């Protein structure tokens, strides 16, 4: 008696989606934090 594959697939898919969203959020966060700081610090070394 296996559980419905749709339920398990949805659970795995949601976990993957959450991981993907977290990874993209971290990437965008680091990208936006390094981009503005690169302009004012052009004269000063980072």
VOGU-3710 file (C-alpha; in Angstrom, 3 decimals, decimal comma):
1> xxxxxxxxxx> 0,000/0,000/0,000  2,029/2,924/-1,255  0,932/6,510/-0,659  -0,336/8,396/-3,662  2,612/9,358/-5,894  1,055/12,762/-6,468  1,305/13,665/-2,791  4,915/12,568/-2,469  5,855/14,222/-5,743  4,230/17,472/-4,640
11> xxxxxxxxxx> 6,110/17,345/-1,345  9,453/16,790/-3,059  8,669/19,431/-5,656  7,748/21,965/-2,963  10,985/21,238/-1,091  13,006/21,687/-4,282  11,114/24,879/-5,072  11,790/26,278/-1,592  15,488/25,430/-1,886  15,592/27,053/-5,315
21> xxxxxxxxxx> 13,869/30,199/-4,033  16,238/30,445/-1,066  19,258/29,998/-3,336  18,018/32,646/-5,770  17,222/35,023/-2,903  20,744/34,613/-1,532  22,253/35,105/-4,985  20,211/38,244/-5,651  20,924/39,557/-2,149  24,685/39,148/-2,535
31> xxxxxxxxxx> 24,517/40,566/-6,065  22,608/43,683/-5,009  24,804/44,203/-1,945  28,027/44,014/-3,969  26,789/46,058/-6,931  26,054/49,408/-5,189  29,125/49,119/-2,948  31,330/48,679/-6,023  30,466/52,132/-7,377  31,317/54,354/-4,358
41> xxxxxx> 34,369/52,229/-3,520  35,889/52,665/-6,958  38,408/55,185/-5,613  38,907/53,295/-2,337  40,187/49,745/-2,327  37,783/47,117/-0,992
//
